[in-house]
């Protein structure tokens, strides 16, 4: 028990030291330089930690849940409104459901979406982050295919990403997180490991650097305020002219402030429950607990009680209300975009009104997208999720009223 506590303390202290170093040094060499002479691959740990390795390899399984899972569904076919929302951006070309961590590198290499540069690998491969930390931010601008071809030994998300070469300790390997944590308070190692990638981010236009927009806070209003301050856009919508923000996968920001967060729980309490095998072994299959009765038995039921079917029903009830509202607001947003696009084509709206409407498009779509791309279908924080959808709906209603005032 003493050894367990000691490891936790060491992990938290390490995280705090990394955070402090980030506050003093705002460049891409502030992850305590990842200067390991070698990245120990998952395969190399197999004999020393066979149970953990076997658990890790189960990430290859692809299985659906009612509102999610790890199956590469074609979102553009399933949700055709996306073709309009993302028009002018790579996600209008291809948008598939994530197959899971073990496939992340393979899938980003093979996607038909354009790649902005090597920094697209920031959450896909440790090799990129080691080179970034040791050589500086110029690595971000290396052409994507050039970096991939120069590093054929690259491994996808694996042991090093969360532990470096020290099993049992959480070690941050993403510079963008250490820098983001200068604006957000988080000391729980069980959240920090996942917050390296399950976050909203953007690529700096001049450097391709990955940046977390947490400078004013982690809610959508805070992020929009920051993006407005730096005059950032991901793309310009071709029919409305709005400067659109594309949300990524903000699980960490959504979870913060939730009932489970307030009770001191972290990502790993639900997604990495203890399992049989090596001493103090936690599951290394990072997936929804709903995908198996065993997962529910070990993660949810110890606190909530009941049977797996009861937990599934309760979770899906929360998700169903979010799913329904997400689709309703999606249709409302589509109507607004089409009407605004027609008004732009007509060319007779006053400039100040047009800019106001474009701002409404930008903000409402970002709030809606923040919910749509988040992987829990609202369960991580249903209150915050519904608030974002309600805010989006209010903005859309305001925009339609303005259009109607001008006969559009």
Number of C-alpha atoms within 10 A of each C-alpha: 6 6 8 11 10 10 14 17 14 15 22 19 14 18 22 17 15 22 25 16 18 24 16 11 12 14 15 24 21 25 28 17 17 23 12 11 7 11 19 15 18 18 12 11 15 13 9 9 15 14 20 20 20 14 17 19 16 15 18 14 13 15 16 14 15 11 12 18 21 20 16 16 16 13 17 18 13 9 11 12 18 18 18 17 21 21 17 17 19 15 19 17 15 16 19 15 15 17 19 21 21 21 16 18 19 13 18 15 16 8 14 13 15 13 16 15 20 22 26 22 22 22 21 26 19 26 20 22 27 24 17 24 22 18 13 15 19 14 22 27 17 16 15 18 13 11 18 17 10 9 12 8 10 17 21 23 19 21 22 23 24 23 17 21 17 12 13 14 18 23 24 27 27 27 29 22 25 26 26 20 21 18 16 14 9 15 15 16 25 18 20 24 22 19 20 21 20 20 20 24 22 19 18 13 12 7 14 20 25 22 16 20 22 21 16 15 15 21 18 23 16 15 20 19 16 17 17 12 9 8 9 17 16 16 17 17 22 14 18 22 19 24 19 24 25 22 22 18 19 21 24 22 23 28 23 19 15 17 14 16 15 11 9 9 15 21 23 19 17 19 22 22 22 18 19 10 14 11 9 12 17 19 24 23 24 20 22 20 21 24 18 13 15 13 23 22 20 19 21 21 15 10 9 11 11 12 13 18 12 12 19 18 11 12 16 18 13 16 21 17 14 23 17 11 16 25 15 13 20 23 13 16 26 17 15 22 25 14 19 24 19 14 19 17 12 10 11 10 16 9 10 9 14 21 14 14 25 23 19 22 27 22 24 26 28 22 26 25 23 25 28 22 16 23 20 21 23 25 21 25 21 20 15 21 24 18 13 23 25 18 18 26 23 14 21 25 16 15 25 21 13 16 19 11 9 13 9 15
